């Protein structure tokens, strides 16, 4: 699943077991078609979307 942290959820931390061991990935591309038949673009193809303040990630890779 895509990971989305809304602006209403501050102070979130992702703590992994190491950047080579903990990986969050998603298989979307900017050219993928959305429900309207148009390309979704880079913003909607992201694996992780963090809108909140005070986000911290350590020991993790985002693909």
C-alpha positions in Angstrom: 0.0 0.0 0.0 1.0 3.6 -0.5 1.9 5.4 2.8 0.1 8.7 3.3 0.5 10.8 6.5 -2.0 13.7 6.6 -1.3 17.1 8.0 -3.4 16.3 11.0 -0.9 13.7 12.2 2.3 15.5 13.4 5.2 13.8 15.2 5.3 10.6 13.2 8.5 8.6 13.1 9.5 5.7 10.9 12.3 3.6 12.4 13.7 0.8 10.3 16.3 -1.9 10.9 18.7 -0.3 8.4 18.5 1.3 5.0 19.4 -2.0 3.2 16.9 -4.0 5.2 13.8 -1.8 5.6 12.4 -0.6 2.3 9.1 1.0 1.4 8.4 0.8 -2.3 5.5 1.3 -4.7 5.2 0.4 -8.3 3.6 3.6 -9.9 5.0 5.8 -12.6 4.1 9.3 -13.6 2.8 8.1 -16.9 0.4 5.6 -15.3 -3.3 6.4 -16.1 -5.6 7.6 -13.4 -9.4 7.0 -13.2 -9.9 9.9 -15.7 -7.6 8.3 -18.3 -4.9 11.0 -17.8 -1.4 10.4 -16.5 -1.3 10.6 -12.7 2.0 12.6 -12.7 4.8 12.6 -10.3 2.9 13.8 -7.2 0.4 10.9 -7.3 3.0 8.3 -8.2 4.9 8.7 -4.9 5.5 5.7 -2.6 5.2 7.9 0.5 3.4 11.2 1.0 4.0 13.1 4.2 2.1 16.3 4.8 2.5 16.6 8.5 5.0 18.5 10.6 7.8 17.0 12.6 8.3 13.8 10.5 11.4 11.7 11.1 12.7 8.6 9.4 15.8 6.7 10.2 17.2 3.3 9.1 14.8 3.1 6.1 14.9 3.4 2.3 12.1 5.0 0.3 11.8 3.8 -3.3 
